[in-house]
Amino acid sequence: MSDLRIETIKADITRLTTDAIVNAANSSLLGGGGVDGAIHRAAGPALLAHCRTIGGCPTGEARITPAFALPSKWIIHTVGPVWQGGNKGEADLLAGCYRSCLVLAAAHSIRTIAFPAISCGVYGYPAATACRIAVRTIKMFETNNTTLERVLLVAYDDHTASLMKQALDGAD
Ligand code: AR6
C-alpha cells in the first residue's frame, strides 16, 4: 500500500512546479485539444519535435519527455481510453495510465507529480468513476524504494474538483 500524499487542487496544470506533470494525450503523441493542447502551447515547439521521435503510445501506457518551456522538469504523456460504455476494458486501461505514469516517475527519481482528469474531457469517461479509479490506483502503488512523495490531482473546473475531493474523502 502506498504512503504517497495525495492532494487535489483546481488549477491550470501547465502552471504547476511539480517535478512532473501528466498529459492526457492521444496515441499519436503529436498534440490535440484540451489539456494536451494547453501543454504543447506552453511547452513550445520543441516538445512536438521531441514527440515525433517517440513513435506514439498505446492506450493505457505512458511515455516521458522533458518539459521544455514549462516550469516542471518532465511531462509524462499517457493515453486514456475513449469511453465506450464501460465494457471495453476502459477501467483497466485508465488504471493502467495512472500506474504507468507512476512507474515512469519512480524510474526518473521524481518526487512530485500532477495528474489531470485523464479521459474525462473529449474521451468522455464518467468523471466520478474516473476519479475513484485514480485515487484507488495511486493508493495501491507500491512506493518502497522510490523517491515519490506527493501526487496532485488537478481539476480544471469546479465540478471535477468536487468529484476529486469526494473520491479522496471516500477512499480508505
Ligand atoms: N489544466 C488542467 N486540466 C485541464 C486543462 C488544464 N490546462 N485543460 C483541460 N483540462 P481532455 P481526454 C481538463 O479533453 O478526455 C485531446 O485532444 C479537462 O477539463 O484534455 O483524456 C488529446 O489530444 C478534463 O477534465 O483529455 C486527445 O485526443 C481533463 O483535463 C483527447 O483530447 C481531460 O480532458 C484526450 O481526451
Residues whose N, C-alpha, C, O or C-beta is under 5 A from the ligand:
A	BS01	AR6	A11 D12 I13 T14 A24 A25 N26 G31 G32 G33 G34 V35 D36 A38 G80 P116 A117 I118 S119 C120 G121 V122 Y123 G124 V154 A155 Y156 T160
